[in-house]
């Protein structure tokens, strides 16, 4: 098993209270969110590829 396969621990609540964050903290938060979106999109792609492979196998 790879570390990428392990569930990631969330670093705080979601959605965060943005009022108390500085500009730098908000920029870091955006970076974290973009990384999470990319991770989710990769997971979706892998699941779709797996589903498509299974669908094509069983259509024979």
N, C-alpha and C positions, 0 to 999 in steps of 0.2 A: 504494500500500500504506500502511496506517495503522500507527502505532506499536503499537497494540493487537494487531495481527496478528503482530508479531514475537515470537519466543520470548523469554520472560523469563529472565534469568540468576538462578540460585538463589543466595541469600545465605547459603551455608553448607551443611553436611551435613543430611540428613534421615534419620531423626529426629535432632534435636539432643540432646546430653547436657544434660538439664535441671538436673542437680545443681549445676552451676557458675553458673547464671543467677540474677540477682536477681529480686525480685518485679516490678520495672518491666520488666526484660528479658523475663520470662515473659509479661507483659501485652502487650508489643509483639509477641512471637512469636505469641500468639493472634490479634492483629490481622492479622498477615501471613498466617496460616493461613486466617482467615476470608476475606480478600481473594482468596487463591488458590482457595478453594472456590467463591467467587462467579464467578471467572473461568472455572473448569472447568464450572460449571453453565450459564453463558452459552454456552460452546462446545458443550456437549451439546445445548442447546436449538436452537442454530443448525443443528447437524448433523441433528437430528430433523426440523426444519422442511424442510430441504433434501431429506431422504429422503422425507418425506411428499409433498412437491411432485412428486418424481420418481415415486413410487408412483402418485399420482393421474393423472399424465400418461400413464403406460404402461398404465393400466387401461382407457383409452378403447378 
